[in-house]
């Protein structure tokens, strides 16, 4: 098979095996990085993209990451297809196909022996083709394709691979020029190598190892003196990237600490943390050779800490590290290509292994994407060598070996296809995670949140409760569980969990606001008001805090304070229709004529909204403009014809416009929709009395009285009319529907 045909085969196999990855929607971190990220919604916002951190301002992980290239590609995706996931996922699949072809190309550079006595790969198997196919079908890469945000890994790996290949092309160009063979200037390849390194590093931080990979490639794969000028320039470029990153993230604020939940190594003793990191390395190795049990999450307490130096997992990880080091050094002369592939594994894994320094996660399958390049290179060379040995023993042995290799590739491809089925949505991927890591607090939490979205509060409650049983100091767990309990009106339990969340994060305004909401549910309005005042004192730019403060002030009868709070919420977020509506309602209660204009502003934000039209109609009615009120309320009824409140309000407007028969019809329709509510009976009673139907009026008011034993609807005026009708002796049939 020609190299071009082999490269095409790698691309086709990769695309076909991983094709299911383009079907799902956005999953997990995609929601915050893409769906909820205002920065990517327009090319005019690119300056903001490159001058801010990866996470949106306000996210807990906010200022700790800087990946502008990844965000730029999402912005380009959005400019072409909005928030339709398919386009984003197709780009990710194409990037994976490209990386597979780069692995194929790199493997081809390693095949020729670099020196006498080096490992000589025969033709029983096409080593570059095998390396490319292994990379294309390996299940460890499914997480990178499962979430759209895996693009950061794809771009970083592509940048690193491209940079190394461009550098090697530059070295080849030097050799050809020395031999008087014309070709591209070496400096052009070196410049391209630096550009690709910068792209990869600004896509994700782990591409920072690229200068080291290039240096090792120069030392092991070139028979010429190393280009030290280039390597100095590469490391200087890395320094410049780090300075830029620090400048951008410093302007965003102090980096948030790594949460214990995501990586408990940050709080464990140094030795225990590093032994646990070795344990994780052993798990990574197992995933590469036997990817049977896979999970999106390995956070606390999925992986128990190492119990000591004799912990089996730590011993296995330590043995692997020693074996890697010894083999890398031992084969550097006999097989420079093999030594380079081994060095790739170690260098690419080092920044994410938690050995040198803790990172944001204890373990993640996506972190294997870049190190797996070296694994696939080494595996392809080893498999080819073994197949050659067997082929030398006989024709049947060679055929059996090649058949076994084919079966391994098919098995890996099948596992990839099956694993991609777990990546349908948040619910399916975290349900699958709990089969592998049932004690992962983060997996339990995310599965519970996904269950909430499906309306399965019972499952969500059980998962939240188990998560809190594993780690009681999980503030978000208490907060979300409290939300489920509040939705079920279990206010006492909800308040208890909200209080625990606030105790753990006393400065979290969102927690304070929702605790206040639960206290309102218990009728403890003044306590809720105090909490909300505390919330806006902590964060004076919290529009949600001000709008909730306005609500409780309004409930307590403090209309001026309510107006001030609502107005501040609108000032902070003038484009929020709900905040405009809340202010308009308060203005209406205060008999402020500005309510009409406020409702109209809200309707410019959310045109045709029935609630806003209803509020506008009531405000116009109270302002004496019955005609305009009738039009607004008519539109509200058209938009939501089954709402009895809208019908009642329209009846009032029709009555004030002297359309009495139409008003009566609307009162009766409101009664039909809500037969147990006394208010429309009262309105109908007054209208029928006005129309001369004293019997109908008496029946309607009698029914209103029956439904209003507390006398809150049947006020003095209504009771006086009822007494008057009774005295006249009109006892017509009661109008109940």
C-alpha positions in Angstrom: 0.0 0.0 0.0 1.4 3.4 -0.9 1.8 6.0 1.8 -1.0 8.1 0.3 -3.4 5.2 0.3 -2.4 4.2 3.8 -3.0 7.8 5.0 -6.4 7.8 3.3 -7.2 4.4 5.0 -6.4 5.9 8.4 -8.6 8.9 7.7 -11.6 6.8 6.5 -11.4 4.3 9.4 -11.2 7.1 11.9 -14.2 8.9 10.5 -16.3 5.8 10.3 -15.5 4.5 13.7 -16.0 7.8 15.4 -19.0 9.0 13.3 -21.5 8.5 16.2 -19.7 11.4 18.0 -21.4 13.9 15.8 -25.0 13.0 16.8 -25.3 14.2 20.5 -26.0 17.7 21.6 -24.0 19.7 24.1 -22.8 17.7 27.1 -21.5 18.7 30.6 -18.9 21.5 30.3 -20.2 22.3 26.8 -23.2 24.0 28.5 -21.0 26.7 30.2 -18.2 27.0 27.7 -20.4 27.1 24.6 -24.2 27.3 25.2 -24.1 29.9 28.0 -21.0 31.7 26.9 -21.9 35.2 25.5 -18.3 35.8 24.4 -18.4 33.4 21.5 -21.6 34.9 20.0 -20.2 37.2 17.5 -16.9 37.8 15.7 -16.9 41.4 17.1 -16.3 39.8 20.6 -13.0 38.2 19.6 -11.0 40.9 21.5 -12.8 39.9 24.7 -12.1 36.2 24.0 -8.4 36.7 23.8 -8.3 39.0 26.8 -10.1 36.8 29.3 -9.8 33.4 30.8 -11.3 30.2 29.5 -14.3 30.1 31.9 -16.8 32.8 32.0 -16.4 35.5 34.7 -18.2 34.2 37.8 -17.4 30.5 37.3 -15.6 29.0 40.2 -12.8 27.8 38.0 -12.8 31.2 36.2 -9.4 32.7 36.0 -7.2 29.6 36.2 -7.2 28.7 32.5 -6.3 30.6 29.3 -7.3 28.9 26.0 -8.1 31.7 23.5 -7.5 29.6 20.3 -10.1 27.1 21.4 -12.6 29.8 22.2 -11.8 31.5 18.8 -12.7 28.3 17.0 -16.0 28.1 19.0 -16.7 31.7 17.9 -16.1 30.8 14.3 -18.5 27.8 14.7 -21.1 30.1 16.2 -20.8 32.6 13.4 -21.5 29.9 10.9 -24.1 27.8 12.6 -25.2 29.4 15.8 -25.7 26.9 18.7 -26.4 23.9 16.6 -24.1 21.2 18.1 -23.7 19.3 14.8 -21.3 21.8 13.3 -19.1 21.9 16.4 -19.0 18.1 16.5 -18.1 17.8 12.8 -15.1 20.1 13.3 -14.0 18.0 16.3 -14.2 14.8 14.3 -12.2 16.4 11.4 -9.5 17.5 13.8 -9.3 14.0 15.2 -9.0 12.6 11.6 -6.2 15.2 11.0 -4.4 14.2 14.1 -4.6 10.5 13.1 -2.9 11.4 9.8 -0.2 13.3 11.7 0.5 10.3 13.9 0.7 8.2 10.7 3.2 10.7 9.3 5.2 10.9 12.4 5.4 7.1 12.6 6.7 7.1 9.1 9.6 9.4 10.2 10.5 6.9 12.9 10.6 3.7 10.8 14.0 4.2 9.0 16.9 3.2 11.3 18.8 6.2 12.5 22.0 4.3 13.0 23.6 1.0 12.4 22.2 -1.6 14.8 18.9 0.3 15.3 15.6 -1.6 15.3 14.9 -2.6 11.7 11.2 -2.8 11.0 10.3 -5.3 8.2 7.3 -5.3 5.9 5.1 -7.9 7.7 3.0 -5.0 8.9 3.0 -1.4 7.8 4.1 0.3 11.0 2.9 3.8 10.2 -0.4 2.5 9.1 -0.8 0.5 12.3 0.2 3.4 14.5 -2.4 5.6 12.7 -5.1 3.0 13.0 -4.4 2.5 16.7 -4.8 6.2 17.3 -7.9 6.3 15.2 -9.8 3.6 17.0 -8.6 3.7 20.6 -11.5 4.1 23.1 -9.4 6.3 25.3 -10.1 9.1 22.9 -13.9 8.9 23.2 -14.0 11.6 26.0 -12.3 14.0 23.7 -15.0 13.5 21.1 -17.8 13.1 23.6 -17.7 16.7 24.7 -17.3 19.5 22.2 -14.9 21.2 24.6 -12.6 18.2 23.9 -11.5 20.4 21.0 -8.9 21.9 23.4 -7.2 18.5 23.5 -7.5 18.1 19.7 -6.0 21.4 18.9 -3.2 21.0 21.5 -2.2 17.6 20.2 -2.4 18.8 16.6 -0.2 21.8 17.4 2.4 19.5 19.1 2.4 16.9 16.3 2.5 19.6 13.6 5.3 21.4 15.3 7.5 18.3 15.7 6.9 17.3 12.1 7.6 20.8 10.8 10.9 20.8 12.7 11.9 17.4 11.3 11.0 18.7 7.8 13.3 21.6 8.5 16.1 19.3 9.5 15.5 17.3 6.3 15.7 20.5 4.3 19.0 21.3 5.9 20.3 17.8 4.8 19.1 18.2 1.3 20.6 21.7 1.0 23.9 20.4 2.2 23.7 17.7 -0.4 23.1 20.3 -3.1 19.5 19.2 -3.5 17.0 22.1 -3.8 14.1 22.3 -1.5 12.2 24.5 0.9 14.4 26.7 3.1 14.9 25.2 6.6 13.9 28.5 8.3 10.4 28.3 6.8 9.9 24.9 8.4 11.3 26.2 11.7 9.0 29.2 11.6 6.0 27.0 10.9 7.1 24.7 13.8 7.0 27.7 16.2 3.6 28.9 14.9 2.0 25.5 15.4 3.5 25.3 18.9 2.0 28.7 19.8 -1.4 27.6 18.4 -1.3 24.4 20.4 -0.2 26.0 23.6 -2.9 28.7 23.3 -5.5 26.0 22.7 -4.6 24.1 25.9 -1.8 24.3 28.4 -0.4 20.8 28.1 1.0 21.7 24.6 3.7 23.6 26.6 5.7 20.3 26.4 6.2 20.8 22.6 9.6 22.5 22.8 10.8 19.6 24.9 9.4 17.1 22.4 11.1 19.0 19.6 14.4 19.0 21.4 14.3 15.3 22.1 13.4 14.7 18.4 16.4 16.7 17.4 18.7 14.8 19.8 17.5 11.3 18.9 16.2 11.5 15.3 18.8 13.8 13.6 22.3 12.8 12.7 23.4 16.4 12.6 24.3 18.9 15.3 21.2 20.1 17.2 19.8 23.4 16.1 20.3 25.1 19.5 19.3 28.5 18.2 15.8 27.1 17.3 15.4 25.5 20.7 16.4 28.7 22.6 13.8 30.5 20.5 11.2 27.8 21.2 11.7 28.0 25.0 11.8 31.8 24.8 8.4 31.6 23.0 7.1 29.4 25.7 8.2 32.0 28.2 6.4 34.7 26.3 3.2 32.6 26.3 3.4 32.2 30.0 3.9 35.9 30.5 0.9 36.6 28.3 -1.2 34.1 30.2 -0.2 35.6 33.6 -1.0 39.1 32.4 -4.5 38.1 31.2 -5.4 36.0 34.1 -4.1 38.5 36.6 -6.4 41.1 35.2 -9.3 38.7 35.7 -8.6 38.3 39.4 -6.8 35.8 41.7 -6.9 32.2 40.5 -9.4 30.1 42.3 -7.9 27.3 44.4 -8.2 23.8 43.0 -11.3 22.2 44.6 -10.7 19.3 46.9 -13.6 17.5 45.3 -11.9 17.6 41.8 -8.4 16.7 43.0 -8.0 15.7 46.6 -4.2 15.5 46.2 -4.2 19.3 46.8 -5.1 18.7 50.5 -3.5 15.3 51.2 0.0 15.0 52.6 2.8 15.4 50.0 3.9 11.7 50.1 0.4 10.3 50.1 -0.5 12.6 47.2 2.4 11.5 45.1 1.9 7.9 45.8 -1.7 8.3 44.8 -0.5 10.0 41.6 1.6 6.9 40.9 -1.6 4.8 41.5 -3.3 6.9 38.8 -0.5 6.3 36.4 -1.1 2.6 36.7 -4.8 3.2 36.0 -3.9 5.2 32.9 -1.7 2.4 31.7 -4.5 -0.2 32.2 -6.9 2.1 30.3 -4.5 2.1 27.3 -4.1 -1.7 27.2 -7.5 -2.7 28.4 -10.1 0.0 28.0 -13.0 -2.0 29.4 -14.2 0.2 32.3 -14.3 3.9 31.4 -15.8 6.9 33.2 -16.2 10.6 32.5 -15.3 11.3 36.2 -12.7 10.0 38.6 -12.9 12.8 41.3 -13.3 12.2 45.0 -13.9 9.5 46.2 -13.7 7.4 43.0 -10.0 6.6 43.6 -9.1 5.8 47.2 -5.8 7.5 48.4 -2.7 5.4 48.5 -2.3 3.7 51.9 1.5 3.9 51.8 4.6 3.1 49.9 3.5 -0.6 49.7 0.1 0.2 48.2 -0.3 -2.1 45.2 -1.4 0.6 42.9 1.4 2.9 43.9 3.9 0.1 43.5 2.5 -0.7 40.0 2.7 2.9 39.0 6.3 3.3 40.4 7.4 0.2 38.6 5.9 1.5 35.3 7.8 4.8 35.7 11.1 3.0 36.4 10.6 0.7 33.5 9.8 3.6 31.2 12.9 5.5 32.3 15.2 2.5 32.0 13.8 1.4 28.6 13.9 5.0 27.2 17.6 5.4 28.2 18.5 1.8 27.2 17.2 1.9 23.6 18.3 5.4 22.7 21.2 4.1 20.6 19.8 0.9 19.4 16.4 2.3 18.5 16.2 6.1 18.6 12.7 6.1 17.1 11.5 3.8 20.0 13.3 6.0 22.5 11.6 9.1 21.1 8.2 7.5 21.2 8.8 6.5 24.9 10.0 10.0 25.7 6.8 11.4 24.1 4.7 9.4 26.6 6.6 10.6 29.6 6.9 14.3 28.5 3.3 14.5 27.5 2.1 12.8 30.7 4.3 14.8 33.1 2.3 18.0 33.2 -1.0 16.2 33.9 0.2 13.4 36.2 0.0 15.3 39.5 3.6 14.2 40.3 5.3 17.5 39.6 2.4 19.7 40.8 -1.3 19.2 41.3 -3.7 20.1 38.5 -7.4 20.7 38.3 -8.4 17.0 38.2 -7.1 13.8 39.8 -7.6 11.7 36.7 -9.4 12.2 33.3 -9.4 10.0 30.2 -9.1 13.1 28.0 -5.7 13.8 29.4 -4.4 10.6 27.7 -5.0 12.0 24.2 -1.5 13.6 23.8 0.5 11.0 25.7 -1.3 8.2 23.7 0.5 9.4 20.5 3.7 7.9 22.0 1.8 4.8 23.2 0.5 4.2 19.7 3.9 4.7 18.1 5.6 2.3 20.6 2.8 -0.3 20.3 2.9 -0.3 16.5 6.7 -0.8 16.5 6.5 -3.5 19.1 3.6 -5.3 17.4 5.4 -5.2 14.0 8.6 -6.5 15.6 6.7 -9.4 17.2 4.9 -10.2 14.0 8.2 -10.2 12.1 9.6 -12.7 14.6 6.6 -15.0 14.2 6.6 -14.7 10.5 10.2 -15.8 10.5 9.1 -19.0 12.2 6.7 -20.0 9.5 4.0 -18.7 7.1 1.1 -19.8 9.3 2.5 -18.2 12.4 2.8 -14.9 10.5 -0.7 -15.1 9.3 -2.0 -15.9 12.7 -0.1 -12.9 14.1 -1.5 -10.6 11.5 -5.0 -11.9 12.1 -4.6 -11.3 15.8 -3.6 -7.7 15.1 -6.6 -7.2 12.9 -8.9 -8.7 15.7 -7.3 -6.3 18.2 -8.1 -3.3 16.0 -11.6 -4.5 15.4 -12.1 -5.0 19.1 -10.8 -1.5 19.9 -13.1 0.0 17.2 -16.1 -1.9 18.6 -15.3 -0.7 22.1 -15.1 2.9 20.8 -18.5 2.6 19.1 -20.1 1.1 22.2 -18.5 3.8 24.4 -19.7 6.6 22.2 -23.3 5.4 22.8 -22.8 6.5 26.4 -22.2 10.0 25.2 -25.8 10.8 24.2 -26.5 13.4 26.9 -25.7 14.3 30.5 -27.9 11.7 31.9 -26.6 8.7 30.0 -22.9 9.6 30.4 -23.1 10.1 34.2 -25.3 7.0 34.6 -22.6 5.1 32.8 -20.0 6.7 35.0 -21.7 5.5 38.2 -21.4 1.9 36.9 -17.6 2.3 37.0 -17.1 4.9 39.7 -20.1 4.6 42.0 -18.4 6.6 44.8 -17.5 9.6 42.7 -19.1 12.5 44.4 -19.0 14.6 41.3 -20.5 11.9 39.1 -23.3 11.4 41.7 -23.9 15.2 41.7 -24.0 15.5 37.9 -26.2 12.4 37.6 -28.6 14.0 40.1 -28.7 17.3 38.2 -29.4 15.4 34.9 -32.2 13.5 36.7 -33.7 16.8 37.9 -33.8 18.0 34.3 -35.7 14.8 33.4 -38.2 15.5 36.1 -37.1 12.6 38.2 -36.8 14.2 41.6 -36.8 11.0 43.5 -33.6 9.7 41.7 -32.0 13.1 42.1 -32.7 13.2 45.8 -31.2 9.8 46.3 -28.1 10.7 44.3 -27.6 14.0 46.1 -28.0 12.3 49.4 -25.4 9.7 48.6 -23.0 12.3 47.4 -23.4 14.2 50.7 -23.0 11.0 52.6 -19.6 10.6 50.9 -18.6 14.2 51.4 -20.7 16.3 53.8 -18.9 19.6 53.0 -20.1 19.6 49.4 -21.8 23.1 49.2 -23.2 22.6 45.7 -24.6 19.3 46.8 -26.5 20.9 49.7 -27.6 23.7 47.5 -29.0 21.5 44.7 -30.7 19.1 47.2 -32.3 22.1 48.8 -33.6 23.2 45.5 -35.4 19.8 45.0 -36.8 20.0 48.5 -38.0 23.5 47.9 -39.7 22.5 44.7 -41.6 19.9 46.7 -42.5 22.5 49.3 -40.5 20.7 52.0 -39.4 24.1 53.3 -37.9 23.1 56.6 -35.5 20.5 55.0 -34.8 22.9 52.2 -33.8 25.7 54.6 -31.5 23.3 56.5 -29.6 22.4 53.4 -29.5 26.0 52.2 -28.1 27.0 55.5 -25.4 24.3 55.3 -24.5 25.6 51.8 -24.2 29.1 53.1 -22.1 28.0 56.0 -19.6 26.4 53.6 -19.7 29.4 51.2 -20.9 32.4 53.2 -20.1 34.8 50.4 -22.1 33.0 47.7 -24.9 35.4 46.8 -26.9 32.7 44.9 -27.0 30.5 48.0 -28.2 33.5 50.1 -30.9 34.4 47.6 -32.3 30.9 47.5 -32.2 30.5 51.3 -34.2 33.7 51.5 -36.7 32.2 49.0 -37.1 29.1 51.2 -37.6 31.3 54.3 -40.4 33.1 52.4 -42.0 29.7 51.9 -42.0 29.3 55.7 -43.5 32.8 56.1 -40.3 34.2 57.6 -40.3 37.2 55.4 -38.3 39.6 57.6 -35.5 37.1 58.0 -35.5 36.6 54.2 -35.3 40.3 53.7 -32.3 40.5 56.0 -30.5 37.8 54.1 -31.2 39.5 50.8 -29.9 42.8 52.1 -26.8 40.9 53.1 -26.5 39.4 49.6 -26.6 42.8 47.8 -24.2 44.2 50.3 -21.7 41.4 49.3 -22.3 41.8 45.6 -23.8 45.2 44.8 -24.1 44.1 41.1 -26.3 41.1 41.9 -29.5 41.9 39.9 -31.1 38.6 41.1 -30.4 39.7 44.7 -32.1 43.1 44.1 -35.1 41.6 42.3 -35.7 39.1 45.1 -35.3 41.9 47.7 -37.9 43.9 45.9 -40.3 40.9 46.0 -40.0 40.5 49.8 -40.2 44.2 50.4 -43.4 44.3 48.3 -44.8 41.4 50.2 -44.0 43.2 53.5 -45.8 46.2 52.2 -42.7 48.4 51.9 -43.5 49.6 48.4 -40.9 52.5 48.3 -38.2 50.0 49.2 -39.5 47.5 46.7 -39.5 50.1 44.0 -35.9 51.0 44.8 -34.7 47.4 44.7 -36.6 46.5 41.5 -35.2 49.7 39.8 -31.7 48.7 40.8 -32.2 45.3 39.3 -33.4 46.9 36.0 -30.5 49.3 36.0 -28.0 46.4 36.3 -29.8 44.3 33.7 -32.0 46.5 31.5 -32.4 43.7 29.0 -34.1 41.3 31.4 -37.9 41.3 30.8 -38.7 39.6 34.1 -36.9 42.4 36.1 -38.8 45.0 34.0 -42.0 43.2 34.8 -41.3 43.1 38.5 -40.7 46.8 38.6 -43.9 47.5 36.6 -45.9 45.4 39.0 -44.5 47.3 42.0 -45.2 50.6 40.2 -48.7 49.5 39.5 -49.3 48.7 43.1 -47.9 52.1 44.0 -50.4 53.7 41.5 -47.4 55.0 39.7 -48.3 55.9 36.1 -44.8 54.9 34.9 -46.0 51.2 35.2 -47.5 51.5 31.6 -44.2 52.5 30.1 -42.3 49.9 32.1 -44.6 47.1 30.9 -44.1 48.4 27.3 -40.3 48.3 27.7 -40.6 44.7 28.9 -42.7 43.9 25.8 -40.0 45.2 23.5 -37.7 42.6 25.1 -40.2 39.8 25.0 -42.9 40.7 22.4 -46.3 39.1 22.8 -45.7 37.7 26.2 -49.2 37.1 27.7 -48.2 37.9 31.3 -46.7 41.2 30.2 -49.7 42.0 28.1 -52.0 41.3 31.0 -50.0 43.6 33.3 -50.0 46.3 30.7 -53.8 45.9 30.3 -54.4 46.3 34.0 -52.1 49.3 34.2 -54.0 51.0 31.3 -57.3 50.1 32.9 -56.4 51.7 36.2 -55.1 54.7 34.2 -58.5 55.1 32.7 -57.7 54.0 29.1 -60.2 51.1 28.9 -59.9 50.9 25.1 -56.2 50.3 25.0 -56.6 48.0 28.0 -59.1 45.9 26.2 -56.8 45.5 23.2 -53.8 44.5 25.4 -55.9 42.1 27.5 -57.5 40.6 24.3 -54.0 39.8 23.0 -53.2 38.2 26.4 -56.3 36.0 26.2 -55.5 35.1 22.6 -52.0 34.1 23.6 -53.2 32.0 26.6 -56.9 31.3 26.2 -57.1 28.8 29.1 -56.0 31.4 31.7 -59.0 32.4 33.9 -57.2 35.4 35.3 -56.7 36.9 31.9 -60.4 36.3 31.1 -61.4 38.1 34.4 -59.2 41.1 33.6 -60.6 41.3 30.1 -64.1 41.2 31.4 -63.3 44.2 33.6 -62.0 46.1 30.7 -65.0 45.3 28.6 -67.3 46.3 31.4 -65.6 49.7 31.7 -65.9 50.1 27.9 -69.7 49.4 28.3 -69.4 46.2 26.3 -71.6 44.5 29.0 -72.7 41.4 27.2 -69.1 40.6 26.1 -67.9 41.3 29.6 -70.5 38.8 31.0 -69.4 36.2 28.5 -65.7 36.6 29.7 -66.8 36.5 33.4 -68.6 33.2 32.7 -65.6 31.8 30.8 -63.4 32.6 33.8 -65.9 30.8 36.0 -65.9 27.8 33.7 -62.1 27.7 33.8 -61.8 28.2 37.6 -65.2 27.2 39.2 -63.8 27.2 42.7 -62.6 30.8 42.7 -65.0 33.5 44.1 -63.6 36.6 42.4 -65.2 36.1 38.9 -68.5 35.3 40.6 -68.3 38.7 42.4 -67.5 40.5 39.2 -70.3 38.8 37.4 -72.8 39.6 40.2 -72.1 43.3 40.0 -72.3 43.3 36.2 -75.6 41.4 36.1 -77.1 43.8 38.6 -76.0 46.6 36.3 -77.7 44.9 33.4 -80.9 44.4 35.4 -80.6 40.7 35.9 -81.2 40.8 39.6 -81.8 37.1 40.0 -78.6 36.2 38.2 -76.7 38.8 40.2 -78.1 37.3 43.5 -77.1 33.8 42.4 -73.6 34.8 41.5 -73.0 36.7 44.7 -74.5 33.8 46.8 -72.0 31.5 45.1 -69.1 33.9 45.7 -70.1 34.0 49.4 -70.1 30.2 49.6 -66.6 30.1 48.1 -65.3 32.9 50.3 -66.0 31.9 54.0 -63.3 34.2 55.2 -64.9 37.2 53.6 -61.7 38.3 51.8 -63.4 38.7 48.4 -66.9 39.6 49.4 -66.1 43.0 50.8 -68.5 45.5 52.4 -69.8 46.7 49.0 -70.5 43.2 47.8 -72.1 42.1 51.0 -74.4 45.3 50.9 -75.5 44.5 47.4 -76.2 40.9 48.4 -78.3 42.0 51.3 -80.2 44.4 49.1 -80.9 41.6 46.5 -82.1 39.3 49.2 -84.5 41.9 50.6 -86.0 42.3 47.2 -86.8 38.6 47.2 -85.2 37.8 43.9 -84.2 34.1 44.3 -83.3 33.2 40.7 -81.3 30.1 40.0 -77.6 30.3 41.0 -75.2 30.7 38.2 -72.4 28.2 38.8 -70.9 27.8 35.4 
